[in-house]
Amino acid sequence: MDEYIGKERLRCRASCSKSFGKALVVQLTMLFRLPFWIHIETADGDGFTTLTHRIEAGIPWRGKDLDPLLRGLFVRTHAAAMDEHARVEFPKLRDMLLSKEGRGRSAR
């Protein structure tokens, strides 16, 4: 992954930790697995597909005591940047997928 979230650049690897049906969970990895997961789910509609993207952050077991601090820092600094990232990137993803299917670019 090489993404800009707001002004910050996130460069890391993402490894699939779970896959089921139309859902995928990836965990971010730098030198070691980070306590951040990205959940991606799809649902088919009548002529469209809805993509849901959710971020989970936390430290399992003993690290649970640090979760409120981690969650507070993560939410405050990244919530607005992630919303903007989704508004910019998801239409690009849509257009890319439509062009690969031979449907051309969507009108947007």
N, C-alpha and C positions, 0 to 999 in steps of 0.2 A: 504494500500500500504506500502511496505517496500522495497525500492529500493536504490541502490547505483548509484549515478550520479557522475562519476569521483571518487573523494575521499570523497565526501559528502554523508551522508546517509539521505534519505528522508523517514520519517515515518509519515504517516498521513492517513486519511480516504479519500475515493473518493466517492462522491455521484453523481448519474446520474442526470444531469440537463436537458438534452434533448436526445431524441431518435427518429430517423426518418429513415425509409428505412434501409439502410446498414450503418448508421452512428450513433455514440454515442458521447455525450459530457459529461464529468465528471468534477465536480468542487472539488478541493482539500479542505479539512477541517482539521483543528487542533482543537483549542478550539472554533473557529468560521470559517465561510466560507472564504477562502482566495481568493484573486483576481487572481487566476490561474485556467485555464481550459485546459483539454486535449481533443482534438478532434481526434476521431478514425473513419476512413472510410474504407470500403472494396469495391473492385470492382472485379467481376469475369472475368477471361480471359479464354482462351481455355486450360483447364486443370490446371489452377492455380488461385490463388486469390492474388490481390495486396492489401496490408495494408498500409494506409497513417496515420501518427501520427503527429499531429501538436499541439504546445503549444501556448496558448494565455495568456497574462498577462496584467493586467491593472486595474485601479480603476474607476468604473463608476461615472458619474455625477460630483460632486465637486472635486473628486480626480483626474480628468482628467489632472489637472495641474502637478501632480506628475508622470504621465505616462512616459514622456521622461527620467526622472531619473530612475524609476523602470525598464523600458525597457533597458536602457543603462547598468545598473548593471546586469540585468538578462542575456542579450545577451553576454556581455563580459565574465562573469564568467561561463556560462553554455553551450554555443553553442557547443564547441568542446567536452565537456563531454557528452552532449546529443547525439551527432553523434556517439560517441564510445559506449554509452549505447545501442543505436538502433542496431549497428553492432553486439553487443554481445547478446542482449536479443531476437531480432526478430528471428534469427535462432533457438534459444532454444524454442521459442513459436511455430515455425513451426514444429519442431521435436515432441514436446509434442502433438500438435493437430493431426499430422499424426499417432502417436502411439496410440492415443485414438480411431482413426477411424479404427484401425486394419491394417493399411498399413505398419507398421514398421517404422523404422527411415529412414530419407532421407540420401543419401550418401553425407556427408559433414563433 
